[in-house]
Amino acid sequence: MNWLPSILVGFIAAILATIVTGTAADSWSKWLQVSTREGAAGYWVVMMALLGGVVGLVLGISIARGWLLTSPNFWSALGATLGLAAGATLVITGLIWLVTDHAPRIDGRPIEIQAELRFPPGTKLDAVRTTNGYATIARNGQGDTRGFGRFDFQAAQEIDGRVTLPISMELETSASKKLLHVAMNDGPLLYFPLSFGSKPTPKDFEWTGWLAPEQGDNAYELRYRVRVIPPPPPPLTPEQEEAAAFAQKEAALRALAPDAPLAQWLVFTRYGTPKPLVDAAIAAIRARPAFAADMTHEMLDGEHDPSRDALYAFEHLQPPPAELAAGVTEVGKRIAQSLRDLEKETPDSDAYNTHVADISTRFSAWMVATRALQEAKVADFVPQLQEIIEPARRLDKVYAIRVDVVRVASFYLNQWGGIAPLSTDPPPR
């Protein structure tokens, strides 16, 4: 075969060999316990893949040129190259599998060791909860370890004058001889024997007696058992997720005391809250002895979110209470003053942009309250809309003010007061 098709065979073989070797090398890195620190395992896989590509290139050209095997044509040369590369990868994979350690499985599920470490008499529970440490499996009595377990310090408890600390970790070795190694800050290094061999048997699913360490301070004791880690629960259906979210919100609503701060009740009137919960929250809010005073306080002097919540709640207050009209009117006056203050600020500063966002969101909430009161003929908010739109029009170059304030205010001035919008006002959506 001529050089050009021979090089083409090598090039194609190199690409395919790189893919095959890289895929296999990903498994090799796990079986060989290649460190993942700073991406070492990833670099190792890439190196193996590139090495496989180089071998595929050289092998492909050699076979196509007839240096290794008799190859009558392009396709037979390519097939022979890929067959050899795939076969070599398969053999290497099998050899690495045979010589490396693998985590045992029961019915295909991983296994977990649950242990309890008992501290020497006189050890204080608070002292245990403020320490730190880890657990791992020492294989074959050597320094080689597998896995990493953590202490559940919050579940530590004192029983009969001895502090007991739960430990759990996934079993990642099939070594026949192994020790549970426990290390603690400012504490001894402890090695406890694990009696089962390469794979746990049914008796290992029961708690052992209290064991003394094979190495370390004999004042410590440990007991353990193994457990098959169950599969994760199936994902919830959308209907189940909705029901769970409703139940959670309902429980939170029922936990509120009738005299809880109004801001906490207003959370349950927000957009997206299921209607039964909104209705229950509104009923509780209206039943408050100081309903009008509490609502007015939140609208005028509450924090940012509760103040908006109080205004948005008018959507659910049917009929809208007339005693709140004065408070809503005062909110409108404050929005107008905020717009006049904005004219004096330096554009494009962080404070300026924050002020714009506050005015925009507060005006949107205020319009919910004014629509409810205006359409129920409880009050007339045309004067406040006029007071708001004048400085807002002077801030026409600010997009949020133009779209969120001027556009809405000019529309409702026309609807409620018959005042035609200016030609410069943005049209309603």
C-alpha positions as CSV (number, residue, x, y, z in Angstrom):
1,M,0.0,0.0,0.0
2,N,1.3,3.5,-0.9
3,W,2.3,6.0,1.8
4,L,-0.8,8.3,1.5
5,P,-3.4,5.6,2.2
6,S,-1.1,4.0,4.8
7,I,-0.9,7.4,6.7
8,L,-4.7,7.7,6.4
9,V,-5.1,4.2,8.0
10,G,-2.8,5.2,10.8
11,F,-4.6,8.5,11.3
12,I,-8.0,6.9,11.6
13,A,-6.7,4.1,13.8
14,A,-5.1,6.8,16.1
15,I,-8.4,8.6,16.5
16,L,-10.4,5.4,17.3
17,A,-7.6,4.0,19.6
18,T,-7.5,7.3,21.5
19,I,-11.3,7.0,22.2
20,V,-11.1,3.3,23.1
21,T,-8.1,3.7,25.4
22,G,-9.4,6.9,27.0
23,T,-12.7,5.1,27.8
24,A,-10.9,2.1,29.3
25,A,-8.4,4.3,31.2
26,D,-11.2,6.0,33.0
27,S,-12.0,2.7,34.7
28,W,-8.3,1.9,35.1
29,S,-7.8,5.1,37.1
30,K,-10.5,4.1,39.5
31,W,-9.3,0.5,40.0
32,L,-5.7,1.7,40.4
33,Q,-6.8,4.4,42.9
34,V,-5.1,7.2,40.9
35,S,-5.3,10.3,43.0
36,T,-8.0,12.8,42.0
37,R,-6.2,15.7,43.8
38,E,-5.7,18.7,41.5
39,G,-7.1,16.7,38.5
40,A,-4.3,14.1,38.6
41,A,-6.7,11.3,37.6
42,G,-7.9,13.3,34.6
43,Y,-4.4,14.0,33.4
44,W,-3.6,10.4,33.8
45,V,-6.5,9.3,31.6
46,V,-5.6,11.9,29.0
47,M,-2.0,10.6,29.0
48,M,-3.2,7.0,28.5
49,A,-5.5,8.0,25.7
50,L,-2.8,9.9,23.9
51,L,-0.4,6.9,24.3
52,G,-3.1,4.7,22.8
53,G,-3.5,7.1,19.9
54,V,0.3,7.1,19.2
55,V,0.4,3.2,19.4
56,G,-2.6,3.1,17.0
57,L,-0.9,5.5,14.6
58,V,2.3,3.6,14.5
59,L,0.6,0.2,14.3
60,G,-1.8,1.4,11.5
61,I,1.0,2.7,9.3
62,S,3.2,-0.4,10.0
63,I,0.4,-2.8,9.1
64,A,-0.7,-0.8,6.0
65,R,2.9,-0.8,4.7
66,G,3.2,-4.5,5.2
67,W,5.9,-4.3,7.9
68,L,4.0,-6.3,10.5
69,L,1.2,-8.2,8.7
70,T,0.4,-8.9,5.0
71,S,-2.3,-6.4,4.2
72,P,-3.7,-6.4,0.7
73,N,-6.0,-3.3,1.0
74,F,-7.0,-0.3,3.0
75,W,-9.9,-1.8,4.8
76,S,-8.2,-5.0,5.9
77,A,-5.2,-2.9,7.2
78,L,-7.6,-0.7,9.2
79,G,-9.6,-3.7,10.5
80,A,-6.4,-5.5,11.6
81,T,-5.1,-2.4,13.3
82,L,-8.3,-1.8,15.2
83,G,-8.6,-5.4,16.2
84,L,-5.2,-5.5,17.6
85,A,-5.7,-2.2,19.5
86,A,-9.0,-3.3,20.9
87,G,-7.7,-6.7,21.9
88,A,-4.7,-5.2,23.6
89,T,-7.0,-2.8,25.5
90,L,-9.2,-5.7,26.5
91,V,-6.3,-7.8,27.8
92,I,-4.9,-4.8,29.8
93,T,-8.3,-4.1,31.3
94,G,-8.7,-7.7,32.4
95,L,-5.2,-7.8,33.9
96,I,-5.8,-4.6,35.8
97,W,-9.1,-5.9,37.1
98,L,-7.5,-9.1,38.3
99,V,-4.7,-7.5,40.2
100,T,-6.6,-4.6,41.8
101,D,-8.9,-4.4,44.8
102,H,-12.6,-3.9,44.3
103,A,-15.4,-2.9,46.7
104,P,-17.6,-5.9,47.5
105,R,-21.2,-5.9,46.5
106,I,-24.3,-7.7,47.7
107,D,-27.0,-8.0,45.1
108,G,-25.2,-5.3,43.2
109,R,-25.5,-2.8,46.0
110,P,-22.6,-1.2,47.9
111,I,-21.9,-2.0,51.6
112,E,-21.6,0.4,54.5
113,I,-19.8,-0.2,57.8
114,Q,-21.7,1.3,60.8
115,A,-19.6,1.5,63.9
116,E,-19.8,3.1,67.4
117,L,-16.6,4.2,69.2
118,R,-16.8,4.2,73.0
119,F,-14.5,6.6,74.7
120,P,-12.6,5.9,78.0
121,P,-14.6,6.5,81.3
122,G,-14.5,10.2,82.3
123,T,-14.5,11.6,78.8
124,K,-16.9,14.5,78.5
125,L,-19.5,14.7,75.8
126,D,-18.7,18.3,75.0
127,A,-15.1,17.5,74.5
128,V,-15.9,14.8,72.0
129,R,-18.2,17.0,70.0
130,T,-15.5,19.7,69.7
131,T,-12.8,17.3,68.4
132,N,-12.3,16.1,64.8
133,G,-11.2,13.0,63.1
134,Y,-11.8,10.4,60.5
135,A,-11.9,6.6,59.9
136,T,-10.6,4.5,57.1
137,I,-9.8,0.8,56.3
138,A,-6.2,-0.4,56.7
139,R,-5.6,-3.3,54.3
140,N,-3.6,-6.4,55.1
141,G,-2.1,-4.9,58.3
142,Q,-0.1,-2.4,56.1
143,G,-0.2,1.3,55.7
144,D,-2.4,1.0,52.6
145,T,-5.9,2.4,53.2
146,R,-9.2,2.4,51.4
147,G,-12.2,4.6,51.9
148,F,-13.0,7.6,54.2
149,G,-15.5,7.7,57.0
150,R,-16.7,10.6,59.1
151,F,-17.8,10.9,62.7
152,D,-21.4,11.9,63.4
153,F,-20.6,14.3,66.3
154,Q,-24.1,15.5,66.7
155,A,-25.4,12.0,67.3
156,A,-22.8,11.4,70.0
157,Q,-24.3,10.5,73.4
158,E,-23.4,9.5,76.9
159,I,-24.6,6.1,78.1
160,D,-23.7,4.7,81.5
161,G,-20.9,7.2,81.9
162,R,-19.3,6.4,78.6
163,V,-19.5,8.6,75.5
164,T,-20.4,6.8,72.3
165,L,-19.7,8.3,68.9
166,P,-21.3,6.9,65.6
167,I,-19.0,6.3,62.6
168,S,-20.1,5.3,59.1
169,M,-18.2,4.6,55.9
170,E,-18.6,2.8,52.7
171,L,-16.6,-0.5,52.4
172,E,-14.3,-0.1,49.4
173,T,-12.0,-3.1,49.7
174,S,-12.2,-6.9,49.4
175,A,-9.0,-7.5,51.3
176,S,-9.4,-10.6,53.5
177,K,-7.5,-9.0,56.4
178,K,-8.4,-5.4,57.3
179,L,-8.6,-3.1,60.3
180,L,-10.8,-0.2,60.9
181,H,-8.4,2.7,61.5
182,V,-9.7,5.6,63.7
183,A,-7.7,8.8,64.0
184,M,-8.6,11.8,66.1
185,N,-7.1,15.2,66.7
186,D,-4.9,15.1,69.8
187,G,-6.0,11.4,70.3
188,P,-4.5,8.0,69.8
189,L,-4.4,6.1,66.5
190,L,-6.7,3.1,66.9
191,Y,-6.8,-0.1,64.8
192,F,-9.8,-2.4,65.4
193,P,-10.0,-5.8,63.7
194,L,-12.8,-6.5,61.2
195,S,-13.6,-10.2,61.4
196,F,-15.3,-10.8,58.0
197,G,-13.2,-11.8,55.0
198,S,-13.5,-10.5,51.5
199,K,-17.3,-10.2,51.7
200,P,-19.6,-9.9,54.7
201,T,-21.8,-12.9,55.7
202,P,-25.3,-12.7,57.2
203,K,-24.0,-12.7,60.8
204,D,-22.0,-9.5,60.0
205,F,-25.3,-7.6,59.7
206,E,-25.7,-7.9,63.5
207,W,-23.8,-5.7,66.0
208,T,-20.6,-7.3,67.3
209,G,-19.6,-7.1,70.9
210,W,-17.4,-4.4,72.2
211,L,-13.9,-4.9,70.7
212,A,-10.6,-3.7,72.0
213,P,-8.2,-2.2,69.5
214,E,-5.5,-4.4,68.0
215,Q,-3.2,-1.4,68.2
216,G,-3.7,1.7,70.3
217,D,-5.2,2.7,73.7
218,N,-7.2,-0.2,75.2
219,A,-9.4,2.2,77.1
220,Y,-11.3,2.7,73.8
221,E,-13.8,0.2,72.5
222,L,-15.7,-0.3,69.2
223,R,-18.5,-2.3,67.9
224,Y,-19.7,-2.5,64.3
225,R,-22.1,-4.1,61.8
226,V,-22.4,-4.0,58.0
227,R,-25.4,-2.7,56.1
228,V,-26.4,-2.9,52.4
229,I,-26.8,0.7,51.2
230,P,-30.4,0.8,49.7
231,P,-30.9,2.4,46.3
232,P,-32.0,6.0,46.3
233,P,-35.8,6.5,46.4
234,P,-37.4,7.1,43.0
235,P,-37.8,10.8,42.0
236,L,-41.1,12.3,43.0
237,T,-43.6,12.9,40.3
238,P,-44.6,16.5,39.7
239,E,-47.9,15.8,41.5
240,Q,-46.0,14.4,44.5
241,E,-43.6,17.3,44.6
242,E,-46.5,19.7,44.6
243,A,-48.3,17.8,47.3
244,A,-45.1,17.7,49.4
245,A,-44.5,21.4,49.0
246,F,-48.2,22.1,49.9
247,A,-47.9,20.0,53.0
248,Q,-44.7,21.8,54.1
249,K,-46.2,25.2,53.6
250,E,-49.4,24.1,55.4
251,A,-47.5,22.9,58.4
252,A,-45.6,26.2,58.6
253,L,-48.8,28.1,58.4
254,R,-50.5,26.1,61.1
255,A,-47.4,26.5,63.3
256,L,-47.9,30.3,63.4
257,A,-49.4,31.8,66.5
258,P,-52.4,34.2,65.9
259,D,-50.4,37.0,67.4
260,A,-47.2,36.3,65.4
261,P,-45.7,39.3,63.6
262,L,-47.8,40.3,60.6
263,A,-44.8,39.9,58.3
264,Q,-44.8,36.2,59.0
265,W,-48.4,35.8,58.0
266,L,-48.0,37.9,54.9
267,V,-45.5,35.5,53.5
268,F,-48.4,33.1,52.8
269,T,-50.2,35.6,50.6
270,R,-47.3,35.8,48.1
271,Y,-47.7,34.9,44.4
272,G,-47.6,31.1,43.8
273,T,-48.9,30.2,47.2
274,P,-51.8,27.7,46.9
275,K,-55.2,29.4,47.2
276,P,-56.3,27.4,50.3
277,L,-53.3,28.7,52.2
278,V,-53.7,32.2,51.0
279,D,-57.4,32.2,52.1
280,A,-56.4,30.8,55.5
281,A,-53.7,33.5,55.9
282,I,-56.0,36.3,54.9
283,A,-58.7,35.1,57.3
284,A,-56.1,35.1,60.1
285,I,-54.8,38.5,59.2
286,R,-58.3,40.1,59.1
287,A,-59.1,38.5,62.4
288,R,-56.2,40.4,64.1
289,P,-57.5,42.8,66.7
290,A,-55.2,45.6,65.4
291,F,-55.6,44.6,61.7
292,A,-55.7,48.1,60.2
293,A,-52.9,49.4,62.4
294,D,-50.7,46.4,61.7
295,M,-51.3,46.6,57.9
296,T,-50.7,50.3,57.8
297,H,-47.5,49.9,59.8
298,E,-46.1,47.3,57.4
299,M,-47.0,49.3,54.4
300,L,-45.4,52.5,55.7
301,D,-42.6,51.4,58.0
302,G,-42.1,47.7,57.5
303,E,-39.0,46.1,56.0
304,H,-38.7,46.0,52.2
305,D,-40.3,42.6,51.6
306,P,-43.1,42.8,54.2
307,S,-44.0,46.3,53.0
308,R,-44.5,45.0,49.5
309,D,-46.3,41.9,50.8
310,A,-48.8,44.1,52.6
311,L,-49.6,46.0,49.4
312,Y,-49.8,42.9,47.2
313,A,-52.2,41.3,49.8
314,F,-54.9,43.7,48.7
315,E,-55.4,41.4,45.8
316,H,-56.9,38.9,48.3
317,L,-58.7,41.4,50.6
318,Q,-62.2,41.2,49.2
319,P,-63.9,43.6,49.8
320,P,-60.8,45.9,50.3
321,P,-61.0,47.6,53.7
322,A,-61.6,51.3,53.5
323,E,-59.7,51.9,56.7
324,L,-56.5,51.1,54.8
325,A,-57.0,53.7,52.1
326,A,-55.2,56.4,54.0
327,G,-52.1,54.3,54.4
328,V,-52.1,53.4,50.7
329,T,-52.4,57.1,49.8
330,E,-49.4,57.9,52.0
331,V,-47.4,55.2,50.2
332,G,-48.2,56.9,46.9
333,K,-46.9,60.2,48.3
334,R,-43.7,58.6,49.4
335,I,-43.2,57.0,46.0
336,A,-43.6,60.5,44.4
337,Q,-41.0,61.9,46.9
338,S,-38.6,59.1,46.1
339,L,-38.8,60.0,42.4
340,R,-38.1,63.6,43.2
341,D,-35.1,62.5,45.3
342,L,-33.9,60.3,42.5
343,E,-33.6,63.3,40.2
344,K,-31.0,64.8,42.5
345,E,-28.8,61.6,42.6
346,T,-25.8,60.8,40.3
347,P,-26.9,58.4,37.6
348,D,-25.2,55.0,37.0
349,S,-24.0,54.8,40.6
350,D,-24.7,51.6,42.7
351,A,-26.9,53.7,45.0
352,Y,-28.8,55.2,42.1
353,N,-29.5,51.8,40.5
354,T,-30.6,50.4,43.9
355,H,-33.0,53.4,44.3
356,V,-34.5,52.8,40.9
357,A,-35.1,49.2,41.6
358,D,-36.7,50.0,44.9
359,I,-39.1,52.6,43.3
360,S,-40.0,50.2,40.5
361,T,-40.9,47.3,42.8
362,R,-42.7,49.4,45.3
363,F,-44.7,51.1,42.7
364,S,-45.8,47.8,41.2
365,A,-47.0,46.6,44.6
366,W,-48.7,49.9,45.3
367,M,-50.6,49.6,42.0
368,V,-52.1,46.3,43.2
369,A,-53.5,48.0,46.3
370,T,-54.8,51.1,44.4
371,R,-56.5,49.0,41.8
372,A,-58.4,47.1,44.5
373,L,-59.5,50.2,46.3
374,Q,-60.2,52.3,43.1
375,E,-62.3,49.6,41.4
376,A,-64.2,49.1,44.6
377,K,-64.8,52.9,44.7
378,V,-63.4,53.1,48.2
379,A,-60.9,55.9,47.3
380,D,-59.6,57.9,44.3
381,F,-55.9,57.6,43.6
382,V,-55.8,59.9,40.5
383,P,-54.2,62.7,42.5
384,Q,-51.4,60.4,43.6
385,L,-50.9,59.0,40.1
386,Q,-50.5,62.6,38.8
387,E,-48.0,63.4,41.6
388,I,-46.0,60.3,40.7
389,I,-46.0,60.6,36.9
390,E,-44.7,64.2,36.8
391,P,-41.2,63.4,38.2
392,A,-41.3,60.0,36.5
393,R,-41.6,61.6,33.1
394,R,-38.6,63.8,33.8
395,L,-36.7,60.6,34.4
396,D,-37.8,59.2,31.0
397,K,-34.2,58.1,30.1
398,V,-34.2,55.6,33.0
399,Y,-35.7,52.5,31.4
400,A,-37.2,50.9,34.5
401,I,-38.9,54.2,35.5
402,R,-40.2,54.7,31.9
403,V,-41.6,51.2,31.5
404,D,-42.6,50.3,35.1
405,V,-43.9,53.6,36.3
406,V,-44.7,56.1,33.4
407,R,-46.3,53.4,31.2
408,V,-48.5,52.1,34.0
409,A,-49.4,55.5,35.6
410,S,-50.3,57.1,32.2
411,F,-52.6,54.1,31.4
412,Y,-54.5,54.2,34.7
413,L,-54.7,58.0,34.6
414,N,-56.6,57.6,31.3
415,Q,-58.7,54.8,32.7
416,W,-59.7,56.4,36.0
417,G,-59.4,60.1,35.3
418,G,-59.9,60.4,31.6
419,I,-56.5,62.1,31.3
420,A,-55.0,61.3,27.9
421,P,-51.4,60.1,27.9
422,L,-48.6,62.2,26.4
423,S,-47.2,61.3,23.0
424,T,-43.9,60.6,24.7
425,D,-45.4,58.1,27.1
426,P,-44.7,54.4,26.3
427,P,-47.9,52.6,25.1
428,P,-49.6,50.0,27.3
429,R,-48.7,46.4,26.7
